Amino acid sequence: MKQLYAWGAVATIVTASTAGDVLLSRAMKQVGDVGELRRRLGLPTVLGRVLRNPCFLLGVTAMAAAFYAMLFGLSWADVSLVIPASTSLTFVTNAMAARIFLHEHVDHRRWMAALAVAGGVILLAV
Amino acid sequence: MTLRKYLVLAGVSIFAVTGDSLVSAGMKRVGNISLRHLPDIILVVFRPEVALGILFLLAFFACYMTALSWADLTYVLPATSVSFILLTLVAKFVLHENVSLTRWLGVLLISIGVGVVTQGPELTHRPRHAESSDRLAAPVAARMDP
């Protein structure tokens, strides 16, 4: 039963963190280059723009869900299972989601990088 | 890529490793949390290790947001997976843990992934709603070129 809970937590972490990453990435692209904007408009204005962005708020909510799922997962299973399993799967789901929802050009170079990192994370956990 | 951008990517990796390690240590002390005692999962954030871990994770979040403002998600994620390599090096040379050949192969694979993605452009798609469409259009277009 504990194992089932652990894998349920992993599935929740992957889904929530992929949704969070995509929403946060969209929000920050809508805001623009933070470094440039900070120099031009000042930090408080940039922070205001980020915090008022609906995608940012949704993304943070999704990330909070992923964080609490991680806390549950860590209380039921070893960190060496929960973190590598969820992280490696998230690399792959993020590449798919970025291509579909963010229209990023995920070429063979980026697929190779995502799969190499995902594979490497799994090997670290073995 | 400027030095500032490399520092932001390094910040993502270092703060994530430190934050995750502290939260993990705190949760191990708490033990199992039952679904029937949901308030425990909220109270646990007040434990010192978890609270400090959350502070590091907030620093990670700030760096991560900054990186996402000028680079693709599919660039930032593999590029910041240097954190796994750092964690293994700390385990071997600071904590004197036994790192197996399989784990070194994992480090090698991640290094290849990081190397491959950082050779390419950091931005491939110019968002339609970018705030900076007028003043920053030229620099953004320049960054899109490989």
Chai-1 contact restraints between the chains, C-beta under 6 A:
chainA,res_idxA,chainB,res_idxB,connection_type,confidence,min_distance_angstrom,max_distance_angstrom,comment,restraint_id
A,D21,B,L73,contact,1.0,0.0,6.0,A-B,restraint_1
A,S25,B,L68,contact,1.0,0.0,6.0,A-B,restraint_2
A,S25,B,L73,contact,1.0,0.0,6.0,A-B,restraint_3
A,M28,B,M65,contact,1.0,0.0,6.0,A-B,restraint_4
A,M28,B,L68,contact,1.0,0.0,6.0,A-B,restraint_5
A,M28,B,S69,contact,1.0,0.0,6.0,A-B,restraint_6
A,K29,B,P127,contact,1.0,0.0,6.0,A-B,restraint_7
A,K29,B,A130,contact,1.0,0.0,6.0,A-B,restraint_8
A,Q30,B,H129,contact,1.0,0.0,6.0,A-B,restraint_9
A,V31,B,E131,contact,1.0,0.0,6.0,A-B,restraint_10
A,G32,B,A130,contact,1.0,0.0,6.0,A-B,restraint_11
A,G32,B,E131,contact,1.0,0.0,6.0,A-B,restraint_12
A,G32,B,S132,contact,1.0,0.0,6.0,A-B,restraint_13
A,D33,B,S69,contact,1.0,0.0,6.0,A-B,restraint_14
A,D33,B,W70,contact,1.0,0.0,6.0,A-B,restraint_15
A,V34,B,T66,contact,1.0,0.0,6.0,A-B,restraint_16
A,V34,B,S69,contact,1.0,0.0,6.0,A-B,restraint_17
A,E36,B,L136,contact,1.0,0.0,6.0,A-B,restraint_18
A,L71,B,I41,contact,1.0,0.0,6.0,A-B,restraint_19
A,L74,B,M27,contact,1.0,0.0,6.0,A-B,restraint_20
A,S75,B,M27,contact,1.0,0.0,6.0,A-B,restraint_21
A,S75,B,N32,contact,1.0,0.0,6.0,A-B,restraint_22
A,S75,B,I33,contact,1.0,0.0,6.0,A-B,restraint_23
A,V79,B,S24,contact,1.0,0.0,6.0,A-B,restraint_24
A,N94,B,L77,contact,1.0,0.0,6.0,A-B,restraint_25
A,A95,B,T74,contact,1.0,0.0,6.0,A-B,restraint_26
A,A98,B,L73,contact,1.0,0.0,6.0,A-B,restraint_27
A,A98,B,T74,contact,1.0,0.0,6.0,A-B,restraint_28
A,H103,B,H125,contact,1.0,0.0,6.0,A-B,restraint_29
A,E104,B,D72,contact,1.0,0.0,6.0,A-B,restraint_30
A,E104,B,T74,contact,1.0,0.0,6.0,A-B,restraint_31
A,E104,B,T124,contact,1.0,0.0,6.0,A-B,restraint_32
A,E104,B,H125,contact,1.0,0.0,6.0,A-B,restraint_33
A,H105,B,T124,contact,1.0,0.0,6.0,A-B,restraint_34
A,V106,B,T74,contact,1.0,0.0,6.0,A-B,restraint_35
A,R109,B,V116,contact,1.0,0.0,6.0,A-B,restraint_36
A,R109,B,G120,contact,1.0,0.0,6.0,A-B,restraint_37
A,R110,B,T74,contact,1.0,0.0,6.0,A-B,restraint_38
A,M112,B,V116,contact,1.0,0.0,6.0,A-B,restraint_39
A,A113,B,P78,contact,1.0,0.0,6.0,A-B,restraint_40
A,A113,B,G113,contact,1.0,0.0,6.0,A-B,restraint_41
A,A113,B,V116,contact,1.0,0.0,6.0,A-B,restraint_42
A,A113,B,V117,contact,1.0,0.0,6.0,A-B,restraint_43
A,A114,B,P78,contact,1.0,0.0,6.0,A-B,restraint_44
A,A116,B,L109,contact,1.0,0.0,6.0,A-B,restraint_45
A,A116,B,I112,contact,1.0,0.0,6.0,A-B,restraint_46
A,A116,B,G113,contact,1.0,0.0,6.0,A-B,restraint_47
A,V117,B,P78,contact,1.0,0.0,6.0,A-B,restraint_48
A,V117,B,S81,contact,1.0,0.0,6.0,A-B,restraint_49
A,V117,B,I110,contact,1.0,0.0,6.0,A-B,restraint_50
A,V117,B,G113,contact,1.0,0.0,6.0,A-B,restraint_51
A,G119,B,L109,contact,1.0,0.0,6.0,A-B,restraint_52
A,G120,B,G106,contact,1.0,0.0,6.0,A-B,restraint_53
A,G120,B,L109,contact,1.0,0.0,6.0,A-B,restraint_54
A,G120,B,I110,contact,1.0,0.0,6.0,A-B,restraint_55
A,L123,B,T102,contact,1.0,0.0,6.0,A-B,restraint_56
A,L123,B,L105,contact,1.0,0.0,6.0,A-B,restraint_57
A,L123,B,G106,contact,1.0,0.0,6.0,A-B,restraint_58
A,L124,B,R103,contact,1.0,0.0,6.0,A-B,restraint_59
A,L124,B,G106,contact,1.0,0.0,6.0,A-B,restraint_60
A,V126,B,T102,contact,1.0,0.0,6.0,A-B,restraint_61
